């Protein structure tokens, strides 16, 4: 099985090289690893105390970030070394100031793993959620360097729990300790003989809760809102907008709309403006003198969505008519009910919030209309759903502290 694993990695590496000829992301993946060991040798002092955190991509980084920052705060004598496997994580966070060193992870092989670990000489290692690189994890185990897996989720369909999955079950045994998000994940690991497990929960809740404390106040948005009920549309796609905009155009409710589309290129922004028949203004064109004149505020930048939820009374989160919904936790943290499309089943927080009636899923324009009309016509129901959402977040906090207290013990 190890030969098959190594062969698969060779084929993967060759595929990346071929794809890099015409694919920009593959080219970044390849170029980012050029002279990697030379750069590490120049930058990293292996005599320092180093805590190595590894994330596959941006989503895993957001889950690992609260742990990185809490660990750094509690252990200032450590240097933080952060690695990414994917360009979509590295290229966006390569200047993250919470880490002292940021690199791509070398391709997994026995030689690469031994060289990389020798160069950085970590005292403790944390892998986030889904990264299972056999040679790296085995080498760390052989060198008695503690390696932790955090924010992990396991499903019975994964290879670890198949009759032929012995190679990968052995890989899990190399981890010093595993922090899982749910009791079902722990139960699955117990069935294969693993006992070094704790249910810590999801560190994303700690992350979004901290965002609330850091959210910027936006006077021009406050002037736009005018104390009216406001619906925030976050990370919407065309499929979402095709049912949202007809409702927006015909609704009789006295509400304000803030739309932050997932894609902010000019063609998409112009399409949205053309299709809306109410008074609409782009954020780049609004000011405090004219803000109250408009019904719809179109966000034409990135980075401010989490602060906008402060001004919302209802949130619609996009992606549910595609591969899956975007982040609903930021909106819920502000104590507002959340609405999204039908593809949410892979997101535990969405399932649980629906069950608790703090979130609502819709499949059509008619269902959107019924849901919004009900919430907008019943203030008590609206307030109750928002309180449920906020309480759900508050009850889910604490994963970061559980994990950090265990590291280095």
matplotlib code that plots the C-alpha trace (Angstrom):
import matplotlib.pyplot as plt

x = [0.0, 2.9, 4.2, 0.8, 0.7, 4.1, 3.3, 0.1, 2.1, 4.5, 1.6, 0.1, 3.4, 3.7, 0.1, 0.8, 3.9, 1.8, -1.1, 1.3, 1.8, -1.7, -3.1, -2.1, -2.9, -0.8, 2.0, 1.9, 1.9, 5.1, 6.9, 6.2, 8.3, 11.3, 14.4, 12.2, 14.9, 17.4, 15.0, 14.2, 17.9, 18.4, 15.5, 14.9, 17.2, 16.6, 18.0, 15.0, 11.9, 9.5, 5.8, 4.9, 1.3, 0.2, -3.0, -4.1, -5.6, -7.5, -10.4, -8.2, -6.2, -9.3, -9.9, -6.3, -5.9, -7.4, -5.2, -2.1, -2.8, -3.7, -0.6, 1.6, 0.1, 0.6, 4.0, 5.8, 9.2, 8.2, 8.5, 5.5, 6.2, 3.1, 2.9, 0.2, -0.3, -2.4, -1.7, -5.2, -4.1, -0.4, -0.9, -3.6, -1.9, 1.8, 2.0, 0.1, 1.7, 0.7, 3.5, 7.3, 7.9, 5.4, 6.2, 4.7, 4.8, 7.1, 5.6, 5.3, 8.1, 10.5, 13.4, 11.5, 9.9, 13.3, 15.0, 12.2, 11.9, 15.6, 15.8, 13.0, 13.5, 10.0, 9.2, 5.5, 3.5, -0.2, -2.0, -5.4, -8.5, -7.8, -4.1, -2.8, 0.7, 2.1, 5.9, 5.7, 3.6, 5.6, 8.9, 7.7, 6.5, 9.9, 11.7, 9.4, 8.2, 4.6, 2.2, -1.5, -4.5, -7.1, -10.6, -10.9, -14.1, -14.5, -17.1, -17.8, -17.3, -13.6, -10.9, -9.8, -12.9, -12.8, -11.6, -8.7, -7.8, -5.1, -2.3, -4.3, -5.4, -1.7, -1.1, -3.7, -1.8, 1.2, -0.6, 0.2, -3.3, -6.4, -9.0, -12.3, -15.3, -18.1, -18.9, -19.7, -16.1, -14.7, -17.0, -15.6, -12.0, -12.8, -13.9, -10.5, -8.7, -7.7, -8.0, -5.9, -8.9, -10.9, -14.0, -12.9, -15.5, -14.9, -12.4, -14.2, -16.7, -13.9, -12.7, -16.0, -16.8, -13.5, -14.6, -17.6, -15.4, -13.1, -15.9, -15.5, -18.4, -19.4, -21.1, -22.1, -23.9, -25.6, -26.8, -28.0, -29.9, -31.9, -32.9, -34.9, -35.0, -32.0, -31.4, -27.7, -27.0, -23.5, -21.4, -24.2, -23.9, -26.0, -28.3, -29.0, -29.6, -32.0, -34.5, -33.5, -33.8, -37.4, -38.4, -36.5, -38.1, -41.7, -41.7, -43.9, -41.9, -40.1, -36.6, -33.1, -30.9, -27.1, -25.8, -22.2, -21.8, -19.1, -17.8, -17.1, -15.9, -17.5, -19.6, -21.3, -21.8, -23.4, -25.7, -27.0, -27.5, -29.4, -31.8, -32.7, -35.5, -35.1, -32.8, -29.4, -25.9, -22.4, -20.5, -17.7, -20.1, -22.0, -21.4, -23.1, -24.9, -26.7, -26.7, -30.3, -31.6, -31.2, -32.9, -30.1, -26.4, -24.2, -20.8, -18.1, -15.1, -13.9, -13.1, -16.0, -18.8, -18.2, -18.6, -21.8, -23.6, -23.7, -26.3, -28.4, -31.7, -31.7, -28.9, -29.1, -25.9, -25.0, -23.7, -26.5, -27.6, -24.1, -21.4, -22.4, -23.1, -20.6, -19.8, -23.0, -21.3, -20.3, -23.9, -25.2, -22.7, -24.4, -27.7, -29.6, -31.4, -29.8, -31.4, -29.6, -30.2, -30.7, -27.1, -26.1, -26.0, -22.2, -22.2, -22.9, -23.6, -26.3, -28.0, -28.1, -29.2, -32.1, -33.1, -33.1, -35.0, -32.3, -31.7, -33.9, -33.3, -35.1, -35.3, -37.3, -38.5, -41.8, -40.0, -37.8, -40.9, -42.8, -39.7, -38.9, -42.6, -43.1, -40.0, -40.7, -44.3, -43.6, -41.1, -41.3, -40.4, -37.6, -36.2, -36.5, -34.7, -31.9, -31.5, -31.3, -28.5, -26.5, -27.0, -25.9, -22.6, -22.0, -22.7, -20.1, -17.2, -14.1, -12.4, -9.3, -8.6, -9.1, -6.5, -3.9, -4.0, -3.1, -0.3, 3.2, 1.8]
y = [0.0, 2.4, 1.8, 2.6, 5.7, 6.9, 6.1, 8.1, 11.1, 10.8, 10.8, 13.7, 15.7, 14.9, 16.0, 19.3, 19.9, 19.2, 21.4, 24.2, 24.8, 26.2, 26.5, 29.4, 27.8, 24.7, 27.1, 28.8, 25.4, 24.4, 27.7, 28.2, 25.1, 26.1, 26.5, 25.8, 24.1, 26.8, 29.5, 27.7, 27.2, 31.0, 32.1, 29.6, 29.0, 25.4, 26.2, 28.4, 26.9, 26.4, 25.5, 24.3, 24.7, 23.1, 24.0, 22.6, 25.8, 29.0, 27.3, 25.2, 28.3, 30.0, 27.0, 26.9, 30.7, 31.1, 28.3, 29.8, 33.2, 31.8, 29.6, 32.6, 34.7, 32.0, 30.9, 34.0, 32.3, 30.1, 31.1, 30.2, 28.4, 28.1, 25.9, 25.5, 22.8, 24.9, 28.2, 29.4, 29.4, 30.4, 33.3, 34.9, 34.5, 34.6, 37.9, 36.9, 38.7, 36.0, 33.7, 34.2, 31.9, 31.0, 28.3, 25.8, 22.3, 20.2, 17.2, 14.3, 11.8, 10.1, 12.2, 15.5, 14.9, 14.1, 17.1, 19.5, 18.4, 18.5, 22.0, 23.5, 21.2, 21.8, 21.3, 20.8, 20.3, 20.9, 19.7, 21.2, 19.2, 17.1, 16.8, 13.3, 13.2, 9.8, 10.5, 13.8, 12.4, 9.1, 11.0, 13.2, 10.2, 8.5, 11.5, 11.7, 15.2, 15.6, 16.1, 17.0, 16.9, 19.6, 20.5, 17.0, 15.5, 11.9, 10.0, 6.3, 6.5, 7.5, 5.0, 4.8, 2.8, 0.4, -3.2, -2.3, 0.9, -0.5, 1.7, 4.8, 3.6, 3.2, 6.8, 8.1, 6.2, 8.4, 11.4, 12.2, 13.4, 14.1, 16.8, 16.2, 18.4, 15.9, 12.9, 10.9, 11.5, 10.3, 7.2, 6.3, 6.6, 4.4, 1.6, 1.4, 1.3, 5.0, 6.4, 9.6, 11.7, 14.6, 16.4, 20.0, 21.4, 23.7, 26.5, 28.5, 29.5, 31.2, 32.9, 34.4, 35.4, 37.4, 39.0, 40.5, 42.2, 43.6, 44.6, 48.1, 50.5, 52.1, 55.4, 55.6, 52.3, 53.4, 56.5, 54.2, 51.9, 54.7, 52.3, 50.3, 46.5, 45.5, 42.3, 41.5, 39.3, 37.8, 36.0, 35.6, 34.0, 34.5, 31.6, 33.2, 36.6, 35.2, 34.5, 37.3, 40.2, 39.5, 39.5, 42.7, 44.4, 43.5, 43.4, 45.9, 45.7, 48.9, 47.3, 48.2, 45.7, 45.4, 43.0, 41.7, 39.4, 36.7, 38.1, 41.8, 42.2, 44.9, 42.7, 41.0, 44.3, 45.9, 42.9, 43.2, 47.0, 46.5, 43.9, 46.0, 48.5, 50.2, 53.0, 51.3, 52.7, 51.1, 51.4, 53.2, 55.9, 56.4, 59.1, 60.3, 63.1, 60.8, 57.5, 57.8, 58.3, 54.6, 51.3, 49.0, 49.2, 47.1, 46.3, 46.5, 45.6, 42.7, 42.4, 44.2, 41.7, 40.6, 44.2, 44.7, 41.9, 44.3, 46.4, 43.4, 42.0, 39.0, 37.5, 35.5, 33.6, 32.5, 29.3, 27.0, 26.6, 25.6, 23.4, 24.5, 27.5, 30.1, 31.0, 31.4, 31.7, 35.4, 36.4, 34.1, 35.6, 39.0, 37.4, 37.5, 34.6, 33.1, 32.0, 29.9, 27.6, 23.8, 22.5, 22.8, 19.2, 19.0, 21.9, 20.8, 24.3, 24.8, 21.5, 22.3, 25.9, 24.7, 22.2, 24.9, 27.3, 29.9, 29.3, 28.5, 26.8, 27.6, 25.9, 28.4, 31.9, 30.9, 29.5, 32.6, 34.8, 32.8, 32.8, 36.5, 37.5, 35.5, 36.9, 40.5, 40.4, 38.8, 40.8, 38.3, 35.4, 37.4, 38.3, 34.8, 33.3, 35.8, 35.0, 31.3, 31.9, 33.9, 31.4, 28.6, 30.4, 31.2, 27.6, 26.4, 28.5, 27.1, 24.8, 26.9, 26.9, 23.1, 22.6, 25.1, 23.8, 20.3, 21.4, 21.1, 19.2]
z = [0.0, 0.7, -2.8, -4.2, -2.1, -3.3, -6.9, -6.6, -5.3, -8.2, -10.7, -8.9, -9.1, -12.8, -13.4, -11.7, -13.9, -17.1, -15.9, -15.0, -18.7, -19.1, -15.5, -13.3, -10.0, -10.9, -11.9, -8.5, -6.8, -8.7, -8.6, -4.9, -4.2, -6.2, -4.0, -1.0, 1.1, 0.3, 1.4, 4.6, 5.4, 4.9, 7.0, 9.8, 12.8, 13.9, 17.3, 18.0, 19.6, 16.6, 16.6, 13.1, 12.0, 8.7, 6.7, 3.4, 2.2, 3.2, 4.9, 7.1, 7.9, 9.2, 11.5, 12.7, 13.1, 16.5, 17.8, 16.2, 17.8, 21.2, 21.2, 20.2, 23.0, 25.6, 24.4, 23.1, 23.2, 20.2, 16.6, 14.5, 11.2, 8.9, 5.8, 3.1, 0.5, -1.8, -3.6, -2.6, 1.0, 0.6, -1.9, 0.2, 3.6, 2.8, 4.6, 7.7, 10.6, 13.1, 11.8, 11.7, 8.7, 6.0, 3.3, 1.0, 2.2, 0.1, -1.7, 0.6, 0.3, 2.8, 1.6, 1.6, 5.0, 6.7, 5.1, 5.9, 9.5, 10.0, 8.7, 10.9, 13.9, 15.4, 19.0, 18.4, 15.2, 14.5, 11.4, 10.7, 9.9, 6.8, 6.1, 6.3, 4.7, 5.6, 5.4, 7.3, 10.1, 10.3, 10.4, 13.2, 15.1, 14.6, 15.9, 19.0, 18.0, 19.2, 16.3, 16.8, 14.5, 15.3, 14.2, 12.6, 11.2, 10.3, 8.3, 8.1, 4.3, 4.6, 3.9, 7.5, 8.3, 5.3, 5.5, 3.1, 5.0, 7.3, 5.9, 6.6, 10.0, 10.9, 9.8, 12.3, 15.1, 14.4, 15.8, 19.4, 20.0, 17.9, 18.6, 16.8, 16.4, 17.2, 19.3, 16.1, 14.9, 18.3, 18.2, 14.7, 15.9, 18.9, 16.6, 15.1, 18.4, 18.8, 22.3, 22.2, 21.3, 22.7, 21.5, 21.4, 19.0, 16.0, 16.4, 13.7, 16.4, 18.4, 15.3, 14.3, 17.8, 17.9, 14.6, 16.3, 18.8, 16.1, 13.6, 12.2, 12.6, 9.3, 9.7, 6.1, 6.3, 9.5, 7.6, 4.8, 7.2, 8.9, 11.7, 9.1, 8.9, 6.8, 4.9, 4.3, 1.2, 1.7, -0.9, -3.4, -6.7, -9.8, -8.9, -5.5, -7.1, -9.6, -6.9, -4.5, -6.9, -8.1, -4.4, -3.8, -6.8, -5.8, -2.0, -0.3, 3.0, 4.0, 4.2, 3.1, 1.3, 1.4, -1.3, -1.1, -4.2, -4.3, -7.5, -7.7, -11.3, -13.3, -15.5, -12.5, -10.7, -13.8, -14.2, -10.6, -11.0, -14.3, -12.8, -9.7, -10.2, -6.8, -5.9, -5.8, -5.1, -5.0, -1.9, -3.7, -4.7, -1.5, 1.1, 4.3, 2.5, 0.0, 1.9, 3.1, -0.5, -1.5, -1.0, -2.0, -1.2, -3.5, -2.0, -4.7, -2.5, -0.4, 3.3, 4.9, 4.9, 8.5, 9.7, 7.6, 9.5, 12.5, 10.6, 9.5, 10.8, 8.4, 6.4, 3.2, 2.6, -1.0, -2.5, -1.6, -5.2, -6.1, -4.4, -0.9, 1.3, 2.3, 5.9, 7.9, 11.3, 11.0, 10.5, 13.2, 15.7, 15.3, 16.4, 13.1, 11.5, 8.4, 5.1, 2.4, -0.5, -0.5, -0.6, 3.1, 4.3, 4.6, 7.0, 10.5, 11.8, 9.1, 9.9, 13.6, 13.2, 11.0, 13.6, 16.2, 14.0, 13.9, 10.1, 7.2, 3.9, 0.7, -2.7, -4.8, -5.2, -3.5, -0.5, -0.2, -0.4, 2.3, 4.6, 4.3, 4.5, 7.6, 9.3, 8.2, 9.4, 12.7, 14.8, 17.7, 15.4, 13.9, 17.3, 18.6, 15.5, 16.0, 19.6, 18.8, 16.2, 18.7, 21.5, 19.2, 18.6, 22.3, 23.3, 20.8, 22.0, 23.7, 21.3, 21.0, 24.8, 25.0, 22.3, 23.4, 27.0, 25.6, 23.4, 25.0, 28.0]

ax = plt.figure().add_subplot(projection="3d")
ax.plot(x, y, z, "-o")
ax.set_aspect("equal")
plt.show()
